[in-house]
Amino acid sequence: MTTVFERSSKQCPLAQQYIDLLPQGLQDEHLCYGNQTFIVPGLCNALQGSPIERNDGTYVYIEGISLFGRDCGYGELAVGVRLSAHKAWLESVLLPRPEEQPLVYIDPDRKLLDDCMYTDRTKGTCVAEQDCPAIHARLQKKQQISFCSNGTVVCCPNKASDPRMMAIENEFNECEERYRRLRTDRQNGSSHAVEIGWQNHHNTTYGCYGYLISTRGVVSSASCLLEKGELPNIARIGGIDSLDNASIIRIEKVAIHPHYNPTKQQHNIAILKLKSVVEPTESVFPACLWQSLTHSPVEQKVLDFASALRASIHPMYKSDCEALLNRSFDQFEHICMNPGYRPYSFTTDFQIRYKNKINVPDHCYSAGSPIVWRKPIDNGLHVEYLVHIYSHGECGPETPRVVNRVAAYIEWFKEVLQ
């Protein structure tokens, strides 16, 4: 790797062969750079299109890509293209674009009061259009509109017509503001952690962990809850750090995801509905749910309460997941993540390969471990968002891990918890 320094356009004398490539001179989109000192020619090869990185001490950013020049042992300056200058174009290519008009669909087999469902898995009921104000919100968002048998009866999302569904939806949507007063600078994830147990006349045991997502809802893994052959019946809230603040609540219902496949380890997720409401305090209150299906934060942490391990984990592109794990990820509920323990064995900006490796330990995570993003807010506090639920994977430091995307299950959470 070679370190380069940016030069202004006035301090960027280029060789004549490169000046001819810029009839209008250097523009705002161009980045001029060079070494302060000479390095031996031939030590590296600055390939066109190779990334130019900027390190601010915490994160590494791609500042631009190499365009031309041979700043690699020749004492000359080179020119790159700033990616920030093409931000709008990159977004237009890489980010999803909504359709110009919402898709309108008429289902002739549906009639008034029938159940219905949209392609985004939002469930609803066929009602008269005037009785469903939420249909206008779907129109404004350019989402699919479904009519039942004729143009006066629409598929009305349940969240807009069922008060119980609206209550749990409001709890999810208002989470950040609703619990603002309870957040402190001592939070470490334990405020949302739940111990799941089995109690009978003889003893009480705890064998799984969950995460509090509403005052009556706890999310966990299906595989752990089914391991004992019988479903759990109690949840201990607020006992991770100290049993002084712990309370035990009976479980009203255990819902294993209907498509859970233990053989393929798909949809390894479950939701518990508590019999009574958790009274939010500084030591116990629900986490927020990340609700975007297309984007997720770069900096996330997996919280494995079983082993008291908190480690970085990062999202990966679907194509990289498929190539590295030799499998498809056609179901958007599942994706893989990089555990963040990658040894230094990489090709740098200028294609110099370093082979010095750092020994890093293997890390195994428990199924159901929450994967969170901590959104900074004022006064050094943060809001903890549940983004993924850990499913499975090998323990090696370079092996991607398979996780469940929480946003894909929110409608199901609402159904169970309403």
PyMOL commands that set and color helices and strands:
alter all, ss='L'
color gray80, all
select helices_A, chain A and resi 9-11+16-19+83-94+129-131+134-140+158-161+163-173+175-178+180-182+190-192+222-226+243-245+318-325+378-380+406-417
alter helices_A, ss='H'
color red, helices_A
select strands_A, chain A and resi 5-7+30-34+51-55+60-68+78-82+104-107+115-117+123-128+145-148+153-157+193-199+204-212+217-220+234-237+247-256+270-274+288-289+300-304+309-315+334-338+370-376+382-392+401-405
alter strands_A, ss='S'
color yellow, strands_A
deselect
rebuild
show_as cartoon
